[in-house]
Amino acid sequence: MSRQKEDDAAEAREKSYPAHHARFPHIALPHVRFTRRQLEDRPLAGAPHPDHRLHWTLYGCEAVATAVLMCLGIATNTLLLTPASPVAGVLRRYPELQIALCGLCFGGSGTIAAMTPFGRVSGAHLSPSVTLAFALGRRIAPLDALGYALAQIVGACLGTAAMSLLGCLLPVWRGWVSAVHYVATMPAAGVPGLFVLGAELAATMGLILALYWAAATPRLHLVAPWIGGWYFFLMNPFVAWISGDSTNFARSFGPDLFSGDFSGLWIYILGPMLGSGLAVLLLRSNLMGVVRPVEARIVNFGHHGRVPKLGAPEAVGPAPEEVRAARSDKRS
């Protein structure tokens, strides 16, 4: 009986592979193991397993991470903007700084969302614009890209809903968040729609160029999740007064849904999509050198496009070539 158990355990070990730390490969994580199918399924490298086209873990984690982005972004921006807030009262004398801090806080909320276990599993796209860029770069399959986009929209609505429910518990908060329309992005009054569209296109294009470059450059991987906050801090004084500096349809849709104002929503669909597409077109022209991300991630790189485990998002299995070599050796 003991011999049989040993044989069964040996067979189980042969069917799975040990893990190591993604950032520190010399650190072994023997308590985490991957099956061959898990290692051969690489959706964030544009190579999903033929029998595993949908990746619900990724979509669920992306939805939760996007909800975190919206909760923190709406909360901080409400404090910075609503007329009744003492913080807004101080900053009102410095409007450029006020709007720059709004960008820093909303973008920084994305950084915090990316650092959660959920963001580290999904790669923290947090925006259909980012997912589209990776899809155009063939780092994520169209079906998975659609799953991500829907997850981001659902997450944005859930995050906004959480801020709305908070108003049921705190009437003061309800007045504050309603006064700023749940921090909705709206076209400036009197500004032609095409001009607003151009502002969103340009802002999104700049953001995608920065994120794509960081994702494709190993020495910038640690910087990638921090780019959003500083980018919006710098761009908001120039763009926010025109369009709100959204660059993210999901981020615009959630507040619009709860404020009941969908005027100009087409701008936040078309502008970011065009900006994302033009950014990838420029990058793939090689005018800026060869810029090719290995996997569709903004955080927690080194997984070869695979789906990390939620309980251990830093754990990664052997490289694809090692898995193929092991399989060839076994067959021979």
Secondary structure, DSSP 8 states (H G I E B T S, - for coil): -HHHHHHHHHHHHHTEEEEEESS-TTSEEEEEEEEHHHHH-BGGGTB--TT----HHHHHHHHHHHHHHHHHHHHHHHHHH-TT-HHHHHHTT-HHHHHHHHHHHHHHHHHHHHHSHHHHHH----SHHHHHHHHHTTSS-HHHHHHHHHHHHHHHHHHHHHHHHHHHH-HHHHHHHHHTGGG-----TTS-HHHHHHHHHHHHHHHHHHHHHHHH-GGGTTTGGGHHHHHHHHHHHHHHHHH-----HHHHHHHHHHHT--TTHHHHHHHHHHHHHHHHHHHHTTTT-----SSS-SSS--STT---BTTBTTEE---HHHHHHHHHHHH-
